[in-house]
């Protein structure tokens, strides 16, 4: 049975990755990394975790534990310093290895990449659009995932010069570390755009699509969930392309005509909902994608990528079924 280490397991994405490992029938946790909880039992993260899990160790020690699979949930700049263990499948949930052009990190992430020559070793993978090409996997960003699910299958059937992505995410997308912008007083009963024109998922989208889009994210006053509304000028049958791409996907659902994606149906799951609409006034098409930012937008997709890299069926460990209220 392959062994697993989670680096920075005490953050939102780390805890969500652990949840999926625990429901996976073929994986065994060998180490849990957390500098803040080192020396504590797993129940220090959540009292629902029992004594069968190893205690937390410092992240560097966890990385050296010899696991077959490593989930990396570190902040971007620290993840960029990572030296992957030899022979392991490593899935990085940060943005540290998503961009192929090292020069973009200073502009979009605010730091010079310390290992620019190694970026080519990392495979950027949205499983439905292309599986990981090697053992080092750069997990896509949450906003990028929703936009790419909507746009990548139709990129050759739309005009490239006027694509607009209007996206909204719950507050867990900002991570567990407290920030003034994520305090209840700033979030509840409020809606605001942020990083307008300068969000770091913009170059990620341009790299994956082959052309830039106008992307504006917003912070929703909810814990989790993400909805991306994409406005395009169609040059072909948009719905047919999406239906064909996701016909066999266990994760992505194309909704019937007239049915809208909803956060309430995808939150706490690893599924994605897509719908296509025609704008009567302008002739444009509107493609809407709903995902859970911590599920398909982070840990769920990381588990998909890990399964594919290890040769497992991609849906093992995922939350896909149920009728949640």
C-alpha positions in Angstrom: 0.0 0.0 0.0 1.6 3.4 -1.0 2.4 5.7 1.9 1.5 9.4 2.1 3.0 12.5 3.6 1.1 15.8 3.8 3.3 18.8 4.1 1.6 21.7 6.0 -1.3 19.5 6.9 -2.7 22.1 9.3 -4.0 24.5 6.7 -7.3 24.3 4.9 -5.9 22.5 1.8 -3.8 20.2 4.0 -6.7 19.2 6.1 -8.9 18.6 3.0 -6.1 16.5 1.5 -6.0 14.4 4.6 -9.7 13.9 4.5 -9.4 12.4 1.1 -6.5 10.2 2.0 -8.4 8.8 4.9 -11.3 7.8 2.6 -8.9 6.3 0.0 -8.8 2.5 0.1 -5.2 2.2 -1.2 -3.2 4.8 0.7 -1.6 4.8 4.2 -0.5 8.0 6.1 3.1 7.7 7.2 3.7 11.3 8.3 1.9 14.6 8.9 3.9 17.8 8.6 3.2 21.0 10.4 5.7 23.4 11.9 3.0 25.0 14.2 1.6 21.7 15.5 4.9 19.7 15.6 4.9 17.3 18.5 1.1 17.3 18.9 -1.3 14.4 18.1 -3.5 14.6 15.0 -6.5 15.5 17.2 -4.8 18.9 17.7 -6.0 19.7 14.2 -9.4 18.2 14.6 -10.8 16.2 17.6 -12.5 13.8 15.1 -9.0 12.5 14.2 -8.2 9.4 16.2 -5.0 7.9 17.5 -4.3 5.8 14.5 -2.6 8.7 12.7 1.0 9.7 13.4 1.7 12.8 15.4 2.7 16.0 13.6 6.3 16.5 12.8 8.1 19.6 11.4 7.6 19.9 7.7 11.2 19.2 6.7 11.1 16.0 8.8 7.9 14.9 7.2 9.3 15.5 3.7 12.1 13.2 4.6 9.9 10.4 5.8 10.2 8.4 2.6 6.6 8.4 1.5 5.5 7.3 -1.9 3.2 10.2 -2.3 3.7 13.8 -1.0 1.0 16.5 -0.9 2.6 19.9 -0.5 0.3 22.6 1.0 2.9 25.2 1.8 2.7 28.9 1.0 3.9 29.8 -2.5 7.4 31.1 -1.7 8.3 28.3 0.6 7.0 25.7 -1.7 9.2 27.1 -4.4 12.2 26.1 -2.3 11.1 22.5 -2.2 13.5 19.7 -3.1 11.2 16.8 -4.2 12.1 13.5 -2.6 13.6 11.1 -5.1 11.2 8.5 -6.4 8.1 10.0 -4.9 5.0 11.4 -6.6 4.7 15.0 -5.4 1.6 17.0 -5.9 2.1 20.7 -5.1 -1.2 22.5 -4.2 0.6 25.9 -4.1 1.3 28.2 -7.1 5.0 27.7 -6.9 5.3 25.4 -9.9 2.3 26.3 -12.1 4.1 28.8 -14.4 6.6 27.6 -16.9 8.2 31.0 -17.3 10.2 31.7 -14.2 10.3 35.4 -14.9 6.6 35.7 -14.3 7.0 34.9 -10.6 8.5 38.3 -9.7 5.7 40.1 -11.5 2.7 38.0 -10.4 3.8 36.4 -7.1 6.3 38.9 -5.7 9.4 36.8 -5.5 12.2 35.5 -7.8 11.8 31.8 -8.3 14.7 30.0 -6.5 14.7 27.0 -8.8 13.9 28.3 -12.3 15.6 25.5 -14.2 13.4 22.9 -12.5 10.0 24.3 -13.4 10.0 22.2 -16.6 10.0 19.1 -14.5 6.6 19.9 -13.1 3.5 18.8 -15.0 0.5 21.2 -14.8 -2.6 19.0 -14.9 -6.4 19.4 -14.9 -7.2 15.7 -15.2 -10.2 16.0 -17.4 -8.2 18.0 -19.9 -4.9 16.1 -19.6 -3.4 13.7 -17.0 -0.1 14.5 -15.3 2.9 13.7 -17.4 5.3 12.7 -14.6 5.7 12.3 -10.9 6.0 16.0 -10.1 2.5 17.6 -10.4 1.6 21.3 -10.2 -2.0 21.4 -9.1 -4.0 24.2 -10.8 -5.4 27.1 -8.9 -9.1 27.1 -7.9 -10.2 30.0 -10.1 -8.1 28.6 -13.0 -9.7 25.2 -12.6 -13.2 26.5 -12.9 -12.3 28.8 -15.9 -10.4 26.1 -17.7 -13.1 23.5 -17.3 -15.4 26.0 -19.0 -13.1 27.4 -21.6 -10.4 24.9 -22.6 -12.6 22.5 -24.5 -14.1 25.4 -26.5 -10.9 27.5 -27.1 -10.9 26.7 -30.8 -14.6 27.6 -31.2 -14.6 31.1 -29.6 -13.0 34.5 -30.4 -9.9 35.0 -28.3 -9.9 38.7 -28.0 -13.0 39.3 -25.8 -13.2 36.5 -23.2 -14.3 37.7 -19.8 -14.2 35.6 -16.6 -16.2 36.9 -13.7 -15.5 34.7 -10.7 -16.6 34.6 -7.1 -15.2 32.4 -4.2 -15.8 31.7 -0.6 -13.4 33.0 2.1 -11.5 29.8 2.6 -9.8 30.5 -0.7 -7.7 33.0 1.2 -6.3 30.3 3.5 -6.5 29.7 7.3 -4.0 32.4 8.3 -5.9 35.4 9.6 -5.9 38.5 7.4 -7.8 41.8 7.8 -9.5 41.2 4.4 -10.9 37.8 5.7 -12.2 39.0 9.1 -15.9 38.6 9.6 -16.4 42.3 9.6 -14.9 42.6 6.1 -16.7 39.6 4.6 -20.1 39.1 6.1 -23.0 40.9 4.3 -20.5 42.2 1.7 -19.3 41.5 -1.8 -16.1 43.0 -3.2 -13.7 42.4 -6.1 -10.0 42.0 -5.3 -6.7 41.9 -7.2 -8.5 43.4 -10.1 -6.4 43.1 -13.2 -3.4 41.7 -11.2 -4.6 38.3 -9.9 -1.9 35.6 -10.2 -4.3 33.1 -11.8 -4.4 35.3 -14.9 -1.0 34.2 -16.3 -1.9 30.6 -15.4 -5.0 30.9 -17.5 -3.1 32.5 -20.4 -0.5 29.8 -20.3 -3.1 27.0 -20.3 -5.4 28.5 -22.9 -2.8 30.1 -25.2 -4.4 33.5 -25.0 -5.1 36.0 -22.1 -8.6 36.6 -20.7 -10.1 39.5 -18.7 -10.3 37.9 -15.2 -11.9 39.5 -12.1 -12.3 37.6 -8.8 -14.7 38.5 -6.0 -14.9 37.4 -2.4 -18.2 35.9 -1.4 -19.5 36.0 2.2 -19.6 32.2 2.4 -17.1 29.6 3.7 -16.5 27.7 0.5 -17.6 27.3 -3.0 -16.6 29.1 -6.3 -18.6 30.1 -9.3 -17.0 31.3 -12.6 -19.2 33.0 -15.3 -17.4 33.1 -18.6 -18.5 35.3 -21.5 -17.4 34.3 -25.0 -18.2 35.0 -28.6 -19.0 31.6 -30.1 -17.6 30.5 -33.5 -19.0 26.9 -33.2 -21.2 24.7 -31.1 -20.0 25.4 -27.6 -22.4 23.0 -25.8 -21.6 20.1 -28.1 -17.9 20.5 -27.4 -18.4 20.6 -23.7 -20.7 17.6 -23.7 -18.2 15.6 -25.8 -15.3 16.5 -23.5 -17.0 15.5 -20.3 -19.2 12.6 -21.4 -17.2 10.0 -19.4 -16.1 12.2 -16.5 -17.0 11.0 -13.0 -16.4 14.6 -11.7 -17.7 17.2 -14.3 -21.4 17.3 -15.1 -22.9 19.3 -18.0 -26.4 20.4 -16.8 -29.5 20.2 -19.0 -30.5 23.3 -20.8 -32.1 25.9 -18.5 -30.6 24.4 -15.3 -28.1 26.7 -13.6 -25.0 25.6 -11.6 -25.3 26.2 -7.8 -22.7 26.4 -5.0 -25.1 24.5 -2.8 -24.8 21.4 -4.9 -21.0 21.3 -5.2 -19.9 22.6 -1.8 -18.2 19.9 0.3 -17.8 17.7 -2.8 -15.2 17.3 -5.6 -17.7 17.6 -8.4 -18.0 20.4 -11.0 -21.2 21.7 -12.6 -21.2 23.3 -16.0 -24.0 25.0 -18.0 -24.2 26.9 -21.3 -26.5 29.8 -22.1 -27.1 32.0 -25.2 -27.4 35.7 -24.6 -30.3 36.8 -26.8 -29.3 40.5 -26.8 -25.7 40.1 -28.0 -25.4 36.6 -29.5 -22.6 35.7 -27.1 -22.5 32.5 -25.1 -22.2 32.3 -21.3 -20.5 29.3 -19.8 -20.9 28.9 -16.0 -18.9 26.6 -13.8 -19.4 25.9 -10.1 -16.9 24.0 -7.9 -15.9 23.8 -4.3 -12.7 25.9 -4.0 -11.3 23.4 -1.5 -12.6 20.4 -3.4 -12.2 20.3 -7.2 -10.4 23.6 -6.8 -7.7 22.2 -4.5 -7.6 18.9 -2.6 -10.0 16.9 -4.7 -8.2 17.7 -7.9 -4.9 17.0 -6.1 -6.2 13.5 -5.3 -7.3 13.0 -8.9 -3.8 13.9 -10.1 -2.2 11.7 -7.5 -4.4 8.7 -8.4 -3.5 9.1 -12.1 0.2 9.5 -11.3 0.1 6.3 -9.2 -1.9 4.3 -11.7 -5.1 4.2 -9.7 -8.7 5.0 -10.8 -8.9 8.7 -10.7 -12.0 8.9 -8.5 -10.7 6.9 -5.5 -10.9 9.0 -2.3 -13.1 11.7 -3.8 -16.4 13.0 -2.5 -18.7 12.5 -5.5 -22.0 11.1 -4.4 -24.8 12.2 -2.2 -27.7 14.7 -2.2 -26.6 17.4 0.2 -29.0 19.9 1.7 
